[in-house]
Amino acid sequence: MDESTNSRMVAALHDFQRLRWRADIEHLLARLRGQSDDLLPFEEVRQRVRASVAGERQLREIPLDAIVGSVGRYHDFNRNFLPRRDDDWQRWSRVMAAVESWHGWPPIEVYQIGDAYFVIDGNHRVSVARQMGMDHIQAYVIPLQSRVPIDPSMTLEEVIIAGEYAGFLEATRLDTLRPGCDLRVTVAGQYEKLRQQIEHLQQRLTTADTASSFVEAACIWYDQVYRPIADLIQERGLLRDFPQRTTTDLYLWLCDHRDELSKRLSWEISLTQAIDDLAEAPGRAEQLLERMIPDNLEPATPAGVWRRHRRLDPAFWLFREVLVPVSSQPDQW
């Protein structure tokens, strides 16, 4: 190894060590925020959204920040493609040294689902390219198609919801029979409730002489049950207080509210009446917020119980002292 090559390897090693430190810091911050900094596992995403190959491999430039997952190395790098393994320094450094010597590298190979890309081959090249501040990289792209859109900002939880949506659309074919329909939700497990509504309608439509298919019932449900309520939700502006939620979210919460009212009053309540009740109730927003939060996110014990039952060794404390002001005046610090 000549002197110039050796110096490039040393510089690359220093870069690797710095990025390993950054990866640990990002992981800690993600944990503190209750978020994930993991790459998305391609095979799980593909299965969830029922994606299938949709064309021939193409060579083109792709945006680096749209690469969000990997086929086999999703544990080796974080979401920003910072290295997570200390024993990866030789391979990473060789890739960095190669590009700095102007030898360059061959195109990477990726799968594409929607606007998101998943690395088949070239994880280290992606990591080095991002470290060098590059915006795009050449790649052989294998496109896959799915009934639901996938974008680079999605978390694994959002992909799971998208997968449930794909299964619902596959069963109902509403995306093709009712073009432009938007039945997205933001909480997992909601499409089973929609399926049950369609199945109940299918049973009512089926007579001794006529059998109604699930797809036919889905179209009637969409036209005569869902669409009028969705239009009313939009007209009343009921989503103004919940910009991160969808019309279908609110439709399902209204169904729950209608069922509660019917049980409480012992007579049949329509969805329109449930909308009127929520719109006129002074605590409408609070009632809806209760329906937005899944049970597993609600606190299981009152504040303070955890601290009383948990005894930590001070050696493991994140902060040994916390300085707070007695009042808002600067001299009270």
N, C-alpha and C positions, 0 to 999 in steps of 0.2 A: 504494500500500500504506500503510494507516494505521499509526500508531505501535504500537498493540497487536499488530497482525498482524506487524509487523517484529520486535518483541521476541519473539514466539512462534517465529518462524523462526530467530532467533539462538539461542534456548534449544534448539530442536530440533537445530540444527547442532552445538551442543556435545554433546548427547546422542549424535548420530550418531558424532562423533569418538571419544567415550569407548567406544562399542560396537565401533567398528572396532578400537580397541586391544585390547579384550577378546577379539575374534574372533581376532586374531593370537596372543595369549597362549594361548588354548584350542587353537589349531592346533599351536603349538609343544609344548604339554604332551601332546597326543594323539600327535604324532610320537615324542616321547621314550618314551611308553608303548607304542608300536607299535600304536596304535589309529587308528581313523578318526573324524573329526568331521563327515563329509560327510552331507548330506541324501540320502535314498534316491531314486534316479531312478524315477519311477512306471512308465514304459513297460517298463523292464527287470524290475521287480518283477512287473508284470502278466503278462508273458510267462513268467517263471520259474514262477509259481504257477498259471498257466493260469486266471486270473480272468476272469470275464465279468459283464456288467451283470445285476443280479438284481432290479431294481425301479425305481420312479419316483423322481425327485428330490424330496427332502423338506427342509423348512426346520426346523432345530432347533439347539440349542446343543450344541457339542462341546467336549471338554477340549483346551486348547491343547497340553498336553504329550503328547497322542496324535497330533499332527501331525508326522510324521517324514520327509515327502518332498514332492516337487514335480514337476509335469508338465514344466515348461520352465526353471525357475530354480534347479535343485538345485546349481548351481555358484555362485550369487550369495549364498547364505546358508549358515551352518554348521548343525549338527544342533540347536542352540539358537536358530536363526533370527537369529543375529547377522550383520550385513552384512559381506560380504567384499570388496566393490568400493568403492574411493574415489570413483569417478565416480557413485555411486548416491546421493550426499548430498542432491541437490535433491528427488528423488522421495520419499525416506524422510522428509526434513524436512517436506515438504508434508503427508504423511499424519499425522505427529505434530502439526503445527500445526493441522490440521483437527479432530482429535479434542479438542485442548485448547481450541479455540474453541467446543466443544459442537455443532459441525456434525455430528459423528459420521461414520459411514461405512456403506455398504451391506453386507449379509452377504457373506462370502467364498463361494467355490464349491470343493468338494473331492470327491474320490473316497474311498470307504471300502472297505478290504479287511480283513476281520476286525475287529480293534480299532484299526487304524492308518488314518491319514488322509493324503491327498496333495493338495496345493493345485493347483487348476486356475487360479484367479484370486484374488489377495488376499495374495500373499507378504509385501508390505510391511505390510499391516494385521496379519498374524500377528506379524511382527517387532516392530511398535510395541506391540501388545497385550501381548506377553510382557514388553517393556521396562517397561510400566506396571504389571506385577504382576497382570494379569488371569488368571483360571483358565479361563474359558470364552469362547467367541466364537460369534456366530450364523453359521450356514453353510447353504448349499444343499448337501445331501449326496446323491451318486449312489452307491448301494451296489453292490458287486461281490461275487460269491461265488467261493470257491475250495474245493478239497477239503481243504486244510490250513489250520490257523489261523495268522494273522499278528498279532503284537502289537507295540506301539510300542518295546519294548526290543530288537528284533532288529537285528543288523548285516546288511550286504549278504551276507556269507558265510553267515549263518544263513538268509537268504532264499533263497540258491542251494540250500542243502540242502533247504529246504522245497519248492522247485520240483522237485527230484529226487523228493521224497516224493510230490508231487502227480502226477507222471508215473507213478510206480510204482502208486499207487492207481487211476489212470485205466486202466492196463493190466490190473490184477488185480481191480478192483472189490471188494477186501476190506473197504473201509470200509462198503459197503452189504451185502455178503453175510455179513460177520462183524462186526456192529455192536460198537463198543467196542474193536476191535483197536487196539493202539498199537505201531507199527513205526517210531517216530522214531529217528534216529541223530544223532550230533553231528559226524561227519566226512563231508566230501563224497566222492562216488564209491562209497558203500557199497551203494546200491540195485541197481547193476549186478551185484553178487555175488549178491544175493537173486534177481534175474531169472534168472541162470545156474542156480541151484539148481532153480528152478521149471521151467526149460526141460529140464533133465536128467530131472526127474521126469516131465514131459510125454512125453518120448521113451520112457521105460520103460513108461508107461501106454498108449501107442499100440500097438495090435496090427494084424494084417492085417485084422481084422474091425471094430475099434473105433478111432475117432480121438478123442483127448482134446484139448479146447481148452486154451488157456493159462489161462483163468479157472478152469476145472475143476481143472486141476493146481495152481493157486495155492491154492484152497480145501483140497485134500488136503494140500498142503505145510504150510499153516498149521495144520491140525488134527492131522496125524500127525507132522510133523517139528519145526516151530517151537514150537508151543504146549507140548508136553511138556517141552522143554528150557527154555523161558521160565519155566514153573512151577517147575522144579527150581532154576533160578537164584534165583528168589524164595525158595524154601523154604530153600536153603542160605545165604541172606543174602550172596551173592557181590558184591552192589553196595554193601555198606556202606562199603567203602574208596574208592568212586568215586561220590560223590554227584552229580557233574555229568554222569555218563554214563547211558546208558539200557540197558534189558534187551536191545534189539536190538544195541547196540554190543557187549555182552559175548557175545551169541550168535555174532556174526560172528568175534570174536577166538577163541572156543572152536573154531569151525570151522577157523580157521587153525592153532590148536594141535593139533587132532586130526590135520590133514594132516601137520604136522611129525612128530608121534609115529609115524604110520603109515609115513612115509618112513624114519624112523630105525630102527624096529623091524622093518620089512618085513612087517607084517601089518596087517589092517584093525582100526582102533580106532574105537569108537563115541563119540558126543558125551558120553554118560554117563561113559564111562571117562576122557575128556579132562577132564571136570569133577572127577572123583575125583583125577586126577593133579595138577591145579592146586591143589585144596583141600589136598592132603597135602604138596605141595612147599614147602619153607621159603622159597623166593624167589618165591612166587606173585604177590605185589603187584608186584614188580619186573618179572616177565615180562609182566604185563598192561599195566604202564605203557609198556613198549617198544611194545606194539601200539596204544596210545592215541595216540602221537605220530606224526603223518604224517612221511614221509621229508624233506619240504621244510622241516620245522622243526628237524631235527637239525643240530648244528653241522657245517659242511663242513670246517673246518680246526681244528687244536688252538689253544687259547687262546694268544695272544701273537703268532701269525704275522701277523695283520692289522696289528698295531702296528709290527712290524718292516718290513713292506713298504709301509706307508703313511706318507708324509711330509707333514704339514700345515703350512701357513704359520701361525705363532703368531697372526697377525692374525685367523684364522678360528677360533681356539680358543673353545669355549663358556666354559671356566673357565681362567684363566691360572695360578692357584694353588689347591691343595687342601690345607686344613689338617687334619691328623689327630693324635690324641693318641698319645704313645709308650706309655702305659699307660692304665688305666681311672681313674687318679687325676686329680682336677680340676687339680692344679698341673702336670700334664704337658702341658696344652694350650699 
